[in-house]
């Protein structure tokens, strides 16, 4: 029996443009699993024009943040761009990490931001059997989503997603689709989400970056 694409969350507009992953290998994999402050290589204040460019890129990807952007990113807030190992860049406002990016990949929210604004991005749900693997930083396989406890919106490849677990209220991870939702259902095998940031990883434990 085929699994229908279930719009159990309110559909969102796709980020523009969607970030395309390299073919043949994962671009990310639990990048903050062992993250500590020692992985920070530098912090810099940037020109206002650069700040505007970063903010606009984030707004383009997450248009639902527009009404709350002044609250999330105050005009008088102190913005610092933090460079970390593995080519990771973070946006830090008043010492709080809000968004991160690897190389030229998509800007993605920290889980603390996502918990504040849970409707900001596309969502998937894994079944109960996948929860322990998600919380260990494993990438997510198609059967964990296509099983009866999983749920899925219509999502293109390369788009960041919030990852929920069956029976839980808040997102437990953030990742990037490595195949479209149509292919998840059609193929029903292999990795479908590169799992990047999850509850109790190093970034979650880093509440502030001084």
Backbone as JSON Lines, residues from 0, in Angstrom:
{"i":0,"aa":"X","n":[0.84,-1.19,0.0],"ca":[0.0,0.0,0.0],"c":[0.87,1.24,0.0]}
{"i":1,"aa":"X","n":[0.44,2.24,-0.73],"ca":[1.25,3.45,-0.83],"c":[0.89,4.43,0.27]}
{"i":2,"aa":"X","n":[1.88,5.21,0.69],"ca":[1.67,6.2,1.74],"c":[1.32,7.52,1.1]}
{"i":3,"aa":"X","n":[0.23,8.13,1.5],"ca":[-0.15,9.43,0.96],"c":[0.7,10.52,1.58]}
{"i":4,"aa":"X","n":[0.96,11.55,0.82],"ca":[1.62,12.72,1.37],"c":[0.63,13.41,2.3]}
{"i":5,"aa":"X","n":[0.98,13.51,3.55],"ca":[0.03,13.95,4.57],"c":[0.29,15.39,4.98]}
{"i":6,"aa":"X","n":[-0.57,16.33,4.59],"ca":[-0.37,17.72,4.99],"c":[-0.85,17.96,6.41]}
{"i":7,"aa":"X","n":[-0.27,17.21,7.37],"ca":[-0.75,17.32,8.74],"c":[-0.26,18.58,9.41]}
{"i":8,"aa":"X","n":[0.74,19.21,8.82],"ca":[1.16,20.53,9.25],"c":[0.73,21.52,8.16]}
{"i":9,"aa":"X","n":[0.54,22.76,8.53],"ca":[0.15,23.76,7.54],"c":[1.26,23.9,6.51]}
{"i":10,"aa":"X","n":[0.95,23.76,5.21],"ca":[2.01,23.85,4.19],"c":[2.67,25.23,4.2]}
{"i":11,"aa":"X","n":[3.96,25.25,3.86],"ca":[4.73,26.48,3.78],"c":[5.19,26.7,2.35]}
{"i":12,"aa":"X","n":[5.55,27.92,2.03],"ca":[6.23,28.17,0.77],"c":[7.64,27.63,0.86]}
{"i":13,"aa":"X","n":[8.18,27.15,-0.25],"ca":[9.52,26.6,-0.23],"c":[10.54,27.72,-0.09]}
{"i":14,"aa":"X","n":[11.66,27.48,0.61],"ca":[12.73,28.47,0.63],"c":[13.16,28.81,-0.79]}
{"i":15,"aa":"X","n":[13.6,30.0,-1.0],"ca":[13.94,30.44,-2.34],"c":[15.36,31.01,-2.37]}
{"i":16,"aa":"X","n":[16.28,30.41,-3.16],"ca":[16.08,29.14,-3.84],"c":[16.43,27.98,-2.92]}
{"i":17,"aa":"X","n":[15.89,26.76,-3.15],"ca":[16.29,25.64,-2.3],"c":[17.76,25.32,-2.5]}
{"i":18,"aa":"X","n":[18.42,24.95,-1.42],"ca":[19.85,24.61,-1.48],"c":[20.0,23.18,-1.97]}
{"i":19,"aa":"X","n":[20.78,22.99,-3.0],"ca":[20.96,21.66,-3.57],"c":[22.17,20.98,-2.95]}
{"i":20,"aa":"X","n":[21.98,19.77,-2.51],"ca":[23.06,19.01,-1.89],"c":[23.94,18.37,-2.95]}
{"i":21,"aa":"X","n":[25.21,18.18,-2.66],"ca":[26.08,17.45,-3.59],"c":[25.55,16.04,-3.8]}
{"i":22,"aa":"X","n":[25.7,15.54,-5.01],"ca":[25.21,14.2,-5.3],"c":[26.18,13.16,-4.77]}
{"i":23,"aa":"X","n":[25.66,12.06,-4.28],"ca":[26.48,10.91,-3.96],"c":[27.04,10.86,-2.56]}
{"i":24,"aa":"X","n":[26.86,11.91,-1.76],"ca":[27.37,11.85,-0.39],"c":[26.6,12.84,0.47]}
{"i":25,"aa":"X","n":[26.47,12.57,1.76],"ca":[25.82,13.53,2.64],"c":[26.66,14.79,2.77]}
{"i":26,"aa":"X","n":[25.99,15.95,2.81],"ca":[26.71,17.2,3.0],"c":[26.93,17.47,4.48]}
{"i":27,"aa":"X","n":[26.05,16.94,5.31],"ca":[26.12,17.19,6.74],"c":[25.93,15.87,7.49]}
{"i":28,"aa":"X","n":[26.29,15.84,8.73],"ca":[25.97,14.69,9.57],"c":[26.22,15.07,11.02]}
{"i":29,"aa":"X","n":[25.14,15.35,11.73],"ca":[25.22,15.65,13.16],"c":[26.43,16.52,13.49]}
{"i":30,"aa":"X","n":[26.5,17.66,12.84],"ca":[27.73,18.47,12.91],"c":[28.03,19.03,14.3]}
{"i":31,"aa":"X","n":[27.03,19.04,15.19],"ca":[27.26,19.59,16.52],"c":[27.31,18.52,17.61]}
{"i":32,"aa":"X","n":[27.47,17.27,17.2],"ca":[27.42,16.17,18.16],"c":[28.44,16.35,19.29]}
{"i":33,"aa":"X","n":[29.65,16.74,18.95],"ca":[30.67,16.93,19.98],"c":[31.12,18.38,20.1]}
{"i":34,"aa":"X","n":[30.26,19.29,19.69],"ca":[30.62,20.71,19.64],"c":[30.88,21.27,21.04]}
{"i":35,"aa":"X","n":[31.96,22.05,21.17],"ca":[32.27,22.77,22.4],"c":[32.75,24.17,22.03]}
{"i":36,"aa":"X","n":[32.93,25.01,23.04],"ca":[33.42,26.36,22.8],"c":[34.82,26.36,22.17]}
{"i":37,"aa":"X","n":[35.55,25.27,22.36],"ca":[36.87,25.17,21.76],"c":[36.82,25.08,20.24]}
{"i":38,"aa":"X","n":[35.64,24.77,19.71],"ca":[35.49,24.68,18.26],"c":[35.25,26.04,17.61]}
{"i":39,"aa":"X","n":[35.11,27.09,18.42],"ca":[34.93,28.44,17.9],"c":[36.31,29.0,17.54]}
{"i":40,"aa":"X","n":[36.47,29.41,16.28],"ca":[37.77,29.91,15.83],"c":[37.83,31.43,15.77]}
{"i":41,"aa":"X","n":[36.68,32.09,15.79],"ca":[36.7,33.55,15.74],"c":[35.31,34.14,15.8]}
{"i":42,"aa":"X","n":[35.23,35.37,16.29],"ca":[33.96,36.11,16.35],"c":[34.2,37.51,15.85]}
{"i":43,"aa":"X","n":[33.35,37.97,14.94],"ca":[33.54,39.29,14.33],"c":[32.23,40.04,14.2]}
{"i":44,"aa":"X","n":[32.27,41.33,14.53],"ca":[31.16,42.19,14.18],"c":[31.28,42.5,12.69]}
{"i":45,"aa":"X","n":[30.16,42.63,12.02],"ca":[30.18,42.83,10.57],"c":[29.47,44.12,10.2]}
{"i":46,"aa":"X","n":[29.75,44.6,8.99],"ca":[29.12,45.83,8.51],"c":[27.61,45.69,8.46]}
{"i":47,"aa":"X","n":[26.93,46.8,8.57],"ca":[25.47,46.77,8.56],"c":[24.94,46.2,7.25]}
{"i":48,"aa":"X","n":[25.65,46.42,6.15],"ca":[25.2,45.88,4.86],"c":[25.26,44.35,4.86]}
{"i":49,"aa":"X","n":[26.3,43.8,5.5],"ca":[26.42,42.35,5.61],"c":[25.32,41.8,6.51]}
{"i":50,"aa":"X","n":[25.05,42.5,7.61],"ca":[23.96,42.09,8.49],"c":[22.63,42.04,7.74]}
{"i":51,"aa":"X","n":[22.37,43.08,6.96],"ca":[21.1,43.13,6.21],"c":[21.02,41.97,5.22]}
{"i":52,"aa":"X","n":[22.15,41.66,4.59],"ca":[22.15,40.56,3.63],"c":[21.86,39.22,4.27]}
{"i":53,"aa":"X","n":[22.46,38.98,5.43],"ca":[22.21,37.73,6.16],"c":[20.76,37.67,6.62]}
{"i":54,"aa":"X","n":[20.29,38.76,7.17],"ca":[18.91,38.79,7.66],"c":[17.92,38.55,6.51]}
{"i":55,"aa":"X","n":[18.17,39.17,5.36],"ca":[17.27,38.99,4.22],"c":[17.28,37.55,3.72]}
{"i":56,"aa":"X","n":[18.46,36.93,3.71],"ca":[18.56,35.54,3.28],"c":[17.75,34.63,4.21]}
{"i":57,"aa":"X","n":[17.82,34.9,5.51],"ca":[17.05,34.12,6.48],"c":[15.55,34.35,6.29]}
{"i":58,"aa":"X","n":[15.18,35.62,6.05],"ca":[13.76,35.93,5.84],"c":[13.23,35.27,4.56]}
{"i":59,"aa":"X","n":[14.05,35.22,3.52],"ca":[13.63,34.58,2.27],"c":[13.37,33.09,2.48]}
{"i":60,"aa":"X","n":[14.19,32.48,3.33],"ca":[14.05,31.04,3.59],"c":[12.9,30.74,4.55]}
{"i":61,"aa":"X","n":[12.66,31.67,5.48],"ca":[11.65,31.44,6.53],"c":[10.71,32.65,6.61]}
{"i":62,"aa":"X","n":[9.86,32.83,5.59],"ca":[9.01,34.03,5.54],"c":[8.05,34.16,6.72]}
{"i":63,"aa":"X","n":[7.74,33.06,7.38],"ca":[6.83,33.16,8.53],"c":[7.47,33.87,9.72]}
{"i":64,"aa":"X","n":[8.77,34.07,9.68],"ca":[9.43,34.8,10.77],"c":[9.25,36.32,10.66]}
{"i":65,"aa":"X","n":[8.78,36.77,9.52],"ca":[8.73,38.22,9.3],"c":[7.99,38.98,10.41]}
{"i":66,"aa":"X","n":[6.81,38.52,10.87],"ca":[6.11,39.29,11.91],"c":[6.83,39.32,13.26]}
{"i":67,"aa":"X","n":[7.75,38.38,13.49],"ca":[8.42,38.3,14.8],"c":[9.91,38.63,14.71]}
{"i":68,"aa":"X","n":[10.35,39.06,13.54],"ca":[11.79,39.27,13.35],"c":[12.34,40.35,14.28]}
{"i":69,"aa":"X","n":[11.57,41.39,14.53],"ca":[12.04,42.46,15.42],"c":[12.21,41.95,16.85]}
{"i":70,"aa":"X","n":[11.39,41.0,17.21],"ca":[11.5,40.39,18.55],"c":[12.69,39.43,18.61]}
{"i":71,"aa":"X","n":[12.84,38.66,17.54],"ca":[13.92,37.67,17.5],"c":[15.27,38.33,17.29]}
{"i":72,"aa":"X","n":[15.3,39.36,16.45],"ca":[16.54,40.01,16.04],"c":[16.35,41.51,16.22]}
{"i":73,"aa":"X","n":[16.44,42.01,17.43],"ca":[16.18,43.43,17.69],"c":[17.12,44.34,16.9]}
{"i":74,"aa":"X","n":[16.58,45.48,16.48],"ca":[17.39,46.42,15.68],"c":[18.63,46.87,16.43]}
{"i":75,"aa":"X","n":[18.5,47.02,17.75],"ca":[19.64,47.47,18.55],"c":[20.42,46.31,19.16]}
{"i":76,"aa":"X","n":[20.11,45.09,18.72],"ca":[20.84,43.92,19.23],"c":[22.27,43.89,18.71]}
{"i":77,"aa":"X","n":[23.14,43.34,19.5],"ca":[24.55,43.22,19.12],"c":[24.75,41.93,18.32]}
{"i":78,"aa":"X","n":[25.0,42.08,17.02],"ca":[25.18,40.91,16.16],"c":[26.65,40.59,15.97]}
{"i":79,"aa":"X","n":[26.99,39.32,16.13],"ca":[28.34,38.83,15.89],"c":[28.24,37.62,14.98]}
{"i":80,"aa":"X","n":[29.13,37.54,14.01],"ca":[29.25,36.36,13.17],"c":[30.37,35.5,13.74]}
{"i":81,"aa":"X","n":[30.02,34.29,14.1],"ca":[30.98,33.38,14.75],"c":[31.4,32.3,13.76]}
{"i":82,"aa":"X","n":[32.7,32.11,13.64],"ca":[33.25,31.07,12.78],"c":[33.66,29.88,13.63]}
{"i":83,"aa":"X","n":[33.29,28.68,13.18],"ca":[33.6,27.45,13.92],"c":[34.25,26.45,12.99]}
{"i":84,"aa":"X","n":[34.72,25.35,13.57],"ca":[35.36,24.32,12.76],"c":[34.36,23.74,11.76]}
{"i":85,"aa":"X","n":[34.88,23.05,10.77],"ca":[34.07,22.43,9.72],"c":[33.3,23.45,8.89]}
{"i":86,"aa":"X","n":[33.86,24.66,8.77],"ca":[33.29,25.7,7.91],"c":[31.88,26.11,8.33]}
{"i":87,"aa":"X","n":[31.65,26.13,9.62],"ca":[30.34,26.52,10.16],"c":[30.38,28.0,10.54]}
{"i":88,"aa":"X","n":[29.34,28.71,10.17],"ca":[29.15,30.11,10.55],"c":[27.88,30.22,11.36]}
{"i":89,"aa":"X","n":[27.92,31.0,12.44],"ca":[26.73,31.22,13.27],"c":[26.41,32.7,13.36]}
{"i":90,"aa":"X","n":[25.12,33.0,13.39],"ca":[24.64,34.34,13.72],"c":[24.34,34.36,15.21]}
{"i":91,"aa":"X","n":[25.01,35.24,15.92],"ca":[24.86,35.35,17.37],"c":[24.34,36.75,17.7]}
{"i":92,"aa":"X","n":[23.19,36.84,18.35],"ca":[22.59,38.12,18.72],"c":[22.58,38.22,20.25]}
{"i":93,"aa":"X","n":[23.21,39.25,20.77],"ca":[23.29,39.44,22.22],"c":[23.74,38.15,22.92]}
{"i":94,"aa":"X","n":[24.77,37.55,22.35],"ca":[25.44,36.34,22.87],"c":[24.66,35.05,22.65]}
{"i":95,"aa":"X","n":[23.47,35.14,22.04],"ca":[22.64,33.94,21.84],"c":[22.77,33.45,20.4]}
{"i":96,"aa":"X","n":[23.24,32.21,20.18],"ca":[23.27,31.68,18.81],"c":[21.86,31.44,18.29]}
{"i":97,"aa":"X","n":[21.56,32.0,17.12],"ca":[20.21,31.89,16.56],"c":[20.16,31.04,15.29]}
{"i":98,"aa":"X","n":[21.11,31.26,14.39],"ca":[21.11,30.55,13.11],"c":[22.53,30.09,12.8]}
{"i":99,"aa":"X","n":[22.62,29.05,11.97],"ca":[23.93,28.55,11.57],"c":[23.89,28.13,10.11]}
{"i":100,"aa":"X","n":[25.07,28.04,9.53],"ca":[25.23,27.72,8.12],"c":[26.54,26.99,7.95]}
{"i":101,"aa":"X","n":[26.58,26.0,7.08],"ca":[27.85,25.36,6.74],"c":[28.19,25.67,5.29]}
{"i":102,"aa":"X","n":[29.4,26.24,5.09],"ca":[29.82,26.7,3.76],"c":[28.75,27.62,3.18]}
{"i":103,"aa":"X","n":[28.26,27.32,1.98],"ca":[27.22,28.15,1.37],"c":[25.85,27.49,1.46]}
{"i":104,"aa":"X","n":[25.69,26.61,2.44],"ca":[24.42,25.92,2.62],"c":[23.33,26.84,3.16]}
{"i":105,"aa":"X","n":[22.17,26.29,3.44],"ca":[21.06,27.1,3.93],"c":[21.3,27.57,5.36]}
{"i":106,"aa":"X","n":[20.81,28.75,5.69],"ca":[20.77,29.17,7.08],"c":[19.71,28.32,7.79]}
{"i":107,"aa":"X","n":[20.06,27.82,8.96],"ca":[19.15,26.96,9.71],"c":[19.03,27.46,11.14]}
{"i":108,"aa":"X","n":[17.86,27.31,11.75],"ca":[17.68,27.79,13.12],"c":[18.23,26.81,14.15]}
{"i":109,"aa":"X","n":[18.64,27.34,15.28],"ca":[18.92,26.45,16.41],"c":[17.59,25.91,16.92]}
{"i":110,"aa":"X","n":[17.65,24.81,17.65],"ca":[16.42,24.25,18.2],"c":[15.73,25.2,19.16]}
{"i":111,"aa":"X","n":[16.5,26.03,19.86],"ca":[15.87,26.98,20.79],"c":[15.02,28.0,20.02]}
{"i":112,"aa":"X","n":[15.5,28.44,18.86],"ca":[14.7,29.33,18.02],"c":[13.47,28.59,17.49]}
{"i":113,"aa":"X","n":[13.69,27.37,17.01],"ca":[12.59,26.58,16.47],"c":[11.52,26.32,17.52]}
{"i":114,"aa":"X","n":[11.9,26.08,18.76],"ca":[10.92,25.86,19.82],"c":[10.11,27.12,20.11]}
{"i":115,"aa":"X","n":[10.72,28.3,19.9],"ca":[9.99,29.55,20.07],"c":[9.0,29.78,18.93]}
{"i":116,"aa":"X","n":[9.4,29.38,17.73],"ca":[8.6,29.65,16.53],"c":[8.43,28.36,15.73]}
{"i":117,"aa":"X","n":[7.64,27.43,16.24],"ca":[7.57,26.08,15.66],"c":[6.95,26.01,14.27]}
{"i":118,"aa":"X","n":[6.25,27.05,13.84],"ca":[5.64,27.0,12.5],"c":[6.52,27.6,11.43]}
{"i":119,"aa":"X","n":[7.78,27.9,11.75],"ca":[8.64,28.64,10.82],"c":[9.13,27.81,9.64]}
{"i":120,"aa":"X","n":[9.11,26.48,9.74],"ca":[9.71,25.67,8.67],"c":[8.93,24.37,8.46]}
{"i":121,"aa":"X","n":[9.26,23.7,7.38],"ca":[8.64,22.41,7.08],"c":[8.92,21.4,8.19]}
{"i":122,"aa":"X","n":[8.0,20.44,8.33],"ca":[8.1,19.47,9.42],"c":[7.96,18.05,8.9]}
{"i":123,"aa":"X","n":[8.69,17.13,9.53],"ca":[8.5,15.7,9.32],"c":[8.39,15.05,10.69]}
{"i":124,"aa":"X","n":[7.81,13.88,10.72],"ca":[7.7,13.14,11.99],"c":[8.22,11.73,11.8]}
{"i":125,"aa":"X","n":[9.1,11.31,12.72],"ca":[9.6,9.94,12.7],"c":[8.81,9.09,13.69]}
{"i":126,"aa":"X","n":[8.8,7.79,13.46],"ca":[8.06,6.91,14.36],"c":[8.82,6.7,15.67]}
{"i":127,"aa":"X","n":[8.15,6.09,16.64],"ca":[8.75,5.91,17.96],"c":[10.05,5.12,17.92]}
{"i":128,"aa":"X","n":[10.12,4.16,17.0],"ca":[11.31,3.32,16.91],"c":[12.55,4.08,16.47]}
{"i":129,"aa":"X","n":[12.36,5.23,15.83],"ca":[13.5,6.0,15.32],"c":[14.02,7.02,16.33]}
{"i":130,"aa":"X","n":[13.26,7.27,17.41],"ca":[13.61,8.36,18.33],"c":[15.01,8.19,18.9]}
{"i":131,"aa":"X","n":[15.34,6.99,19.37],"ca":[16.64,6.79,20.01],"c":[17.79,7.04,19.04]}
{"i":132,"aa":"X","n":[17.57,6.76,17.76],"ca":[18.61,7.0,16.77],"c":[18.75,8.49,16.47]}
{"i":133,"aa":"X","n":[17.6,9.18,16.41],"ca":[17.63,10.63,16.19],"c":[18.42,11.32,17.29]}
{"i":134,"aa":"X","n":[18.19,10.89,18.53],"ca":[18.84,11.53,19.67],"c":[20.3,11.11,19.85]}
{"i":135,"aa":"X","n":[20.76,10.21,18.99],"ca":[22.19,9.87,18.94],"c":[22.89,10.57,17.79]}
{"i":136,"aa":"X","n":[22.12,11.28,16.97],"ca":[22.7,12.01,15.85],"c":[22.75,11.24,14.55]}
{"i":137,"aa":"X","n":[22.02,10.12,14.46],"ca":[22.03,9.33,13.22],"c":[21.19,10.03,12.15]}
{"i":138,"aa":"X","n":[21.61,9.92,10.89],"ca":[20.79,10.42,9.81],"c":[19.51,9.6,9.73]}
{"i":139,"aa":"X","n":[18.5,10.17,9.11],"ca":[17.15,9.58,9.17],"c":[16.85,8.81,7.89]}
{"i":140,"aa":"X","n":[16.4,7.59,8.07],"ca":[16.11,6.7,6.96],"c":[14.64,6.8,6.57]}
{"i":141,"aa":"X","n":[14.37,6.52,5.31],"ca":[12.98,6.61,4.81],"c":[11.98,5.81,5.64]}
{"i":142,"aa":"X","n":[12.27,4.55,6.02],"ca":[11.25,3.78,6.76],"c":[10.84,4.41,8.09]}
{"i":143,"aa":"X","n":[11.7,5.24,8.67],"ca":[11.34,5.91,9.91],"c":[10.26,6.95,9.74]}
{"i":144,"aa":"X","n":[10.06,7.38,8.49],"ca":[9.04,8.38,8.18],"c":[7.82,7.76,7.51]}
{"i":145,"aa":"X","n":[8.03,6.72,6.71],"ca":[6.92,6.13,5.95],"c":[6.13,5.1,6.76]}
{"i":146,"aa":"X","n":[6.63,4.74,7.94],"ca":[5.9,3.8,8.8],"c":[4.63,4.46,9.33]}
{"i":147,"aa":"X","n":[3.72,3.7,9.94],"ca":[2.48,4.29,10.44],"c":[2.67,5.45,11.42]}
{"i":148,"aa":"X","n":[3.76,5.46,12.17],"ca":[3.98,6.55,13.13],"c":[4.65,7.78,12.53]}
{"i":149,"aa":"X","n":[5.06,7.68,11.27],"ca":[5.72,8.8,10.62],"c":[4.72,9.67,9.86]}
{"i":150,"aa":"X","n":[5.11,10.91,9.61],"ca":[4.25,11.82,8.84],"c":[5.14,12.71,8.0]}
{"i":151,"aa":"X","n":[4.57,13.2,6.9],"ca":[5.4,13.89,5.91],"c":[4.57,14.89,5.12]}
{"i":152,"aa":"X","n":[5.13,16.08,4.95],"ca":[4.56,17.06,4.03],"c":[5.17,16.85,2.65]}
{"i":153,"aa":"X","n":[4.69,17.6,1.69],"ca":[5.31,17.61,0.36],"c":[6.47,18.59,0.42]}
{"i":154,"aa":"X","n":[7.71,18.07,0.31],"ca":[8.92,18.87,0.51],"c":[9.93,18.53,-0.58]}
{"i":155,"aa":"X","n":[10.53,19.53,-1.2],"ca":[11.57,19.25,-2.2],"c":[12.91,18.89,-1.57]}
{"i":156,"aa":"X","n":[13.8,18.36,-2.37],"ca":[15.14,18.02,-1.9],"c":[15.91,19.29,-1.54]}
{"i":157,"aa":"X","n":[16.79,19.18,-0.54],"ca":[17.65,20.28,-0.17],"c":[17.06,21.3,0.77]}
{"i":158,"aa":"X","n":[15.83,21.07,1.24],"ca":[15.15,22.04,2.1],"c":[15.34,21.66,3.57]}
{"i":159,"aa":"X","n":[15.64,22.64,4.42],"ca":[15.73,22.37,5.86],"c":[14.37,21.98,6.44]}
{"i":160,"aa":"X","n":[14.39,21.06,7.41],"ca":[13.14,20.6,8.03],"c":[13.31,20.48,9.55]}
{"i":161,"aa":"X","n":[12.19,20.69,10.23],"ca":[12.11,20.4,11.66],"c":[11.71,18.94,11.81]}
{"i":162,"aa":"X","n":[12.38,18.22,12.69],"ca":[12.14,16.79,12.87],"c":[11.45,16.57,14.21]}
{"i":163,"aa":"X","n":[10.26,16.01,14.16],"ca":[9.48,15.7,15.35],"c":[9.47,14.19,15.54]}
{"i":164,"aa":"X","n":[9.21,13.76,16.73],"ca":[9.08,12.34,17.02],"c":[7.64,12.03,17.4]}
{"i":165,"aa":"X","n":[7.18,10.87,17.01],"ca":[5.82,10.43,17.31],"c":[5.53,10.56,18.81]}
{"i":166,"aa":"X","n":[4.45,11.25,19.13],"ca":[4.03,11.38,20.53],"c":[4.68,12.51,21.29]}
{"i":167,"aa":"X","n":[5.5,13.33,20.62],"ca":[6.15,14.45,21.3],"c":[5.62,15.77,20.77]}
{"i":168,"aa":"X","n":[5.77,16.82,21.59],"ca":[5.21,18.13,21.24],"c":[6.21,19.01,20.51]}
{"i":169,"aa":"X","n":[7.49,18.94,20.9],"ca":[8.48,19.86,20.35],"c":[9.44,19.13,19.42]}
{"i":170,"aa":"X","n":[10.0,19.89,18.48],"ca":[10.99,19.32,17.56],"c":[12.19,18.81,18.34]}
{"i":171,"aa":"X","n":[12.73,17.69,17.9],"ca":[13.91,17.12,18.56],"c":[15.16,17.26,17.72]}
{"i":172,"aa":"X","n":[15.02,17.73,16.48],"ca":[16.19,17.86,15.62],"c":[15.87,18.76,14.43]}
{"i":173,"aa":"X","n":[16.93,19.19,13.76],"ca":[16.84,19.96,12.53],"c":[17.71,19.25,11.5]}
{"i":174,"aa":"X","n":[17.22,19.17,10.28],"ca":[17.99,18.5,9.24],"c":[17.7,19.06,7.87]}
{"i":175,"aa":"X","n":[18.26,18.42,6.85],"ca":[18.07,18.82,5.45],"c":[17.64,17.61,4.64]}
{"i":176,"aa":"X","n":[16.61,17.78,3.82],"ca":[16.13,16.69,2.97],"c":[17.19,16.33,1.93]}
{"i":177,"aa":"X","n":[17.57,15.05,1.87],"ca":[18.51,14.6,0.85],"c":[17.78,13.97,-0.34]}
{"i":178,"aa":"X","n":[16.47,13.86,-0.23],"ca":[15.63,13.47,-1.36],"c":[14.27,14.15,-1.16]}
{"i":179,"aa":"X","n":[13.52,14.25,-2.22],"ca":[12.2,14.86,-2.11],"c":[11.24,13.93,-1.37]}
{"i":180,"aa":"X","n":[10.15,14.51,-0.86],"ca":[9.15,13.67,-0.18],"c":[8.56,12.64,-1.13]}
{"i":181,"aa":"X","n":[8.42,13.0,-2.4],"ca":[7.92,12.03,-3.38],"c":[8.85,10.82,-3.48]}
{"i":182,"aa":"X","n":[10.16,11.08,-3.48],"ca":[11.12,9.98,-3.58],"c":[11.18,9.18,-2.28]}
{"i":183,"aa":"X","n":[10.98,9.86,-1.14],"ca":[10.94,9.13,0.14],"c":[9.89,8.04,0.07]}
{"i":184,"aa":"X","n":[8.72,8.39,-0.44],"ca":[7.62,7.44,-0.52],"c":[7.86,6.39,-1.6]}
{"i":185,"aa":"X","n":[8.38,6.83,-2.73],"ca":[8.57,5.91,-3.87],"c":[9.69,4.91,-3.6]}
{"i":186,"aa":"X","n":[10.81,5.39,-3.05],"ca":[11.97,4.51,-2.83],"c":[11.89,3.76,-1.51]}
{"i":187,"aa":"X","n":[11.5,4.49,-0.46],"ca":[11.35,3.92,0.89],"c":[12.58,3.14,1.36]}
{"i":188,"aa":"X","n":[13.75,3.68,1.06],"ca":[15.0,3.09,1.56],"c":[16.08,4.16,1.52]}
{"i":189,"aa":"X","n":[17.16,3.93,2.24],"ca":[18.3,4.83,2.3],"c":[17.99,6.08,3.15]}
{"i":190,"aa":"X","n":[19.01,6.91,3.28],"ca":[18.89,8.13,4.07],"c":[18.07,9.17,3.32]}
{"i":191,"aa":"X","n":[17.12,9.8,4.01],"ca":[16.32,10.84,3.37],"c":[16.52,12.21,4.01]}
{"i":192,"aa":"X","n":[17.08,12.24,5.23],"ca":[17.35,13.51,5.91],"c":[18.73,13.46,6.53]}
{"i":193,"aa":"X","n":[19.57,14.41,6.17],"ca":[20.83,14.56,6.89],"c":[20.54,15.29,8.18]}
{"i":194,"aa":"X","n":[20.85,14.64,9.25],"ca":[20.51,15.07,10.6],"c":[21.64,15.93,11.12]}
{"i":195,"aa":"X","n":[21.36,17.19,11.44],"ca":[22.43,18.14,11.68],"c":[22.54,18.57,13.15]}
{"i":196,"aa":"X","n":[21.43,18.92,13.76],"ca":[21.43,19.51,15.1],"c":[20.29,18.87,15.88]}
{"i":197,"aa":"X","n":[20.58,18.36,17.1],"ca":[19.56,17.63,17.84],"c":[19.63,17.94,19.33]}
{"i":198,"aa":"X","n":[18.58,17.59,20.02],"ca":[18.5,17.85,21.46],"c":[19.7,17.26,22.19]}
{"i":199,"aa":"X","n":[20.27,18.07,23.07],"ca":[21.39,17.66,23.92],"c":[22.71,17.47,23.16]}
{"i":200,"aa":"X","n":[22.78,17.95,21.93],"ca":[24.1,17.96,21.28],"c":[24.88,19.18,21.78]}
{"i":201,"aa":"X","n":[26.07,19.39,21.24],"ca":[26.9,20.47,21.75],"c":[26.32,21.85,21.56]}
{"i":202,"aa":"X","n":[25.62,22.07,20.44],"ca":[25.02,23.38,20.21],"c":[23.86,23.64,21.17]}
{"i":203,"aa":"X","n":[23.06,22.61,21.42],"ca":[21.96,22.74,22.38],"c":[22.49,23.13,23.76]}
{"i":204,"aa":"X","n":[23.62,22.56,24.13],"ca":[24.2,22.83,25.45],"c":[24.91,24.19,25.52]}
{"i":205,"aa":"X","n":[25.16,24.78,24.34],"ca":[25.83,26.09,24.28],"c":[24.76,27.19,24.24]}
{"i":206,"aa":"X","n":[24.32,27.61,25.4],"ca":[23.24,28.6,25.46],"c":[23.72,29.99,25.1]}
{"i":207,"aa":"X","n":[25.01,30.28,25.34],"ca":[25.55,31.59,25.0],"c":[26.95,31.44,24.41]}
{"i":208,"aa":"X","n":[27.27,32.36,23.53],"ca":[28.63,32.47,23.01],"c":[29.12,33.87,23.35]}
{"i":209,"aa":"X","n":[29.99,33.98,24.34],"ca":[30.42,35.29,24.82],"c":[31.25,36.01,23.77]}
